[in-house]
């Protein structure tokens, strides 16, 4: 990433609108679409109350975000999203690495996530291992 990118952590309920707006922008990037699985407004409320969210910002615009729950073990990544115009630039990888470093700083030793379709292949390249697989869902975990 270049110098015109920066990260911004949002912890606490006052960021609900920002999280919600970003999730709506990325809705169709999720496979299946996020809105097919959850009520985005309620999901953003839950994330803002209980999760910690990192935004990647480019020219003052949120271009990627990941939310994770660090209040349980293992830590749990609940969402990862990159705006379509910014995919294929290593931002998703940087986002995951940022989340992992955040967990390490909190002395968490393991991180888990769920994914759909073939996206699990991306996470495997980052060292995540499959711990459960169903017809649609893949649960993955990594020791930190």
C-alpha positions as CSV (number, residue, x, y, z in Angstrom):
1,X,0.0,0.0,0.0
2,X,1.1,3.5,-0.6
3,X,1.4,6.5,1.7
4,X,-2.0,7.8,0.8
5,X,-3.6,4.8,2.6
6,X,-4.0,4.7,6.3
7,X,-5.8,2.5,8.9
8,X,-8.3,3.6,11.4
9,X,-9.6,1.5,14.2
10,X,-13.1,2.0,15.4
11,X,-14.0,0.6,18.8
12,X,-17.3,1.3,20.5
13,X,-20.9,2.0,19.5
14,X,-20.5,5.5,18.1
15,X,-19.3,4.1,14.7
16,X,-22.5,2.2,13.8
17,X,-23.4,4.6,10.9
18,X,-20.0,4.3,9.4
19,X,-20.0,0.5,9.6
20,X,-23.5,0.3,8.2
21,X,-22.8,2.6,5.3
22,X,-19.7,0.6,4.3
23,X,-21.5,-2.7,4.6
24,X,-24.3,-1.5,2.3
25,X,-21.6,-0.3,-0.2
26,X,-20.0,-3.8,-0.2
27,X,-23.2,-5.8,0.0
28,X,-23.0,-7.3,-3.4
29,X,-19.2,-8.1,-3.0
30,X,-20.0,-10.7,-0.4
31,X,-20.8,-14.1,-1.9
32,X,-23.7,-14.7,-1.1
33,X,-24.7,-11.1,-0.7
34,X,-24.5,-10.0,2.9
35,X,-28.2,-8.8,2.8
36,X,-29.2,-12.3,1.9
37,X,-27.8,-13.6,5.2
38,X,-28.4,-10.8,7.7
39,X,-30.2,-7.6,8.3
40,X,-27.4,-5.1,7.6
41,X,-28.6,-2.5,9.9
42,X,-28.9,-4.9,12.9
43,X,-25.6,-6.5,12.0
44,X,-23.9,-3.1,11.9
45,X,-25.4,-2.3,15.4
46,X,-24.0,-5.6,16.7
47,X,-20.6,-5.0,15.2
48,X,-20.4,-1.5,16.6
49,X,-21.3,-2.7,20.1
50,X,-19.2,-5.8,20.4
51,X,-16.6,-5.9,17.7
52,X,-13.5,-3.9,16.8
53,X,-13.4,-2.6,13.2
54,X,-10.4,-1.5,11.2
55,X,-11.0,0.7,8.1
56,X,-8.5,1.2,5.4
57,X,-8.9,4.7,4.1
58,X,-7.6,6.1,0.8
59,X,-8.0,9.8,0.1
60,X,-10.4,10.1,3.0
61,X,-12.6,7.3,1.6
62,X,-13.3,4.0,3.4
63,X,-12.2,1.4,0.9
64,X,-11.9,-1.7,3.0
65,X,-12.9,-2.9,6.5
66,X,-12.7,-5.9,8.8
67,X,-14.5,-6.4,12.0
68,X,-13.4,-8.8,14.7
69,X,-14.6,-9.9,18.1
70,X,-11.7,-9.9,20.5
71,X,-13.9,-10.4,23.6
72,X,-13.9,-14.2,23.3
73,X,-11.4,-17.0,22.5
74,X,-10.6,-17.6,19.8
75,X,-10.8,-14.1,18.3
76,X,-13.4,-14.1,15.5
77,X,-13.3,-12.2,12.2
78,X,-16.9,-11.5,11.4
79,X,-16.5,-9.5,8.2
80,X,-13.9,-8.6,5.6
81,X,-14.7,-6.4,2.7
82,X,-12.9,-4.4,0.0
83,X,-14.6,-2.1,-2.4
84,X,-14.7,-3.6,-5.9
85,X,-12.5,-0.9,-7.4
86,X,-9.7,-1.8,-4.9
87,X,-9.6,-5.6,-5.2
88,X,-6.6,-7.4,-6.5
89,X,-4.2,-4.8,-4.9
90,X,-3.2,-6.8,-1.8
91,X,-5.6,-4.8,0.4
92,X,-7.5,-7.9,1.6
93,X,-4.2,-9.5,2.7
94,X,-3.1,-6.3,4.5
95,X,-6.5,-6.1,6.2
96,X,-6.2,-9.6,7.5
97,X,-2.6,-9.0,8.7
98,X,-3.7,-5.9,10.5
99,X,-6.5,-7.9,12.3
100,X,-4.0,-10.6,13.2
101,X,-1.5,-8.0,14.6
102,X,-4.3,-6.5,16.6
103,X,-5.1,-9.9,18.1
104,X,-1.5,-10.5,18.9
105,X,-1.3,-7.2,20.8
106,X,-4.3,-8.3,22.8
107,X,-2.4,-11.6,23.6
108,X,-4.9,-13.7,21.7
109,X,-3.3,-16.9,20.3
110,X,-5.9,-18.0,17.8
111,X,-8.2,-16.4,15.3
112,X,-11.2,-17.9,13.5
113,X,-13.5,-17.0,10.6
114,X,-16.3,-18.3,8.4
115,X,-16.4,-18.1,4.7
116,X,-18.5,-19.2,1.7
117,X,-17.7,-20.6,-1.7
118,X,-14.1,-20.7,-2.8
119,X,-13.0,-17.7,-0.8
120,X,-11.4,-20.2,1.7
121,X,-8.6,-20.6,-0.9
122,X,-7.5,-17.0,-0.2
123,X,-7.4,-17.6,3.5
124,X,-5.4,-20.8,3.1
125,X,-2.7,-18.7,1.4
126,X,-2.5,-16.7,4.6
127,X,-2.1,-19.7,6.8
128,X,-5.7,-20.5,7.8
129,X,-6.7,-24.1,8.1
130,X,-10.1,-25.6,7.6
131,X,-11.6,-26.8,10.9
132,X,-15.2,-27.5,9.7
133,X,-16.7,-27.7,6.2
134,X,-20.3,-28.0,5.2
135,X,-22.0,-27.8,1.8
136,X,-21.9,-23.9,1.8
137,X,-19.8,-22.8,4.9
138,X,-16.1,-23.2,5.7
139,X,-14.9,-22.5,9.2
140,X,-11.2,-21.7,9.3
141,X,-8.7,-21.0,12.1
142,X,-5.1,-19.8,12.5
143,X,-2.7,-19.9,15.4
144,X,-1.1,-16.6,16.0
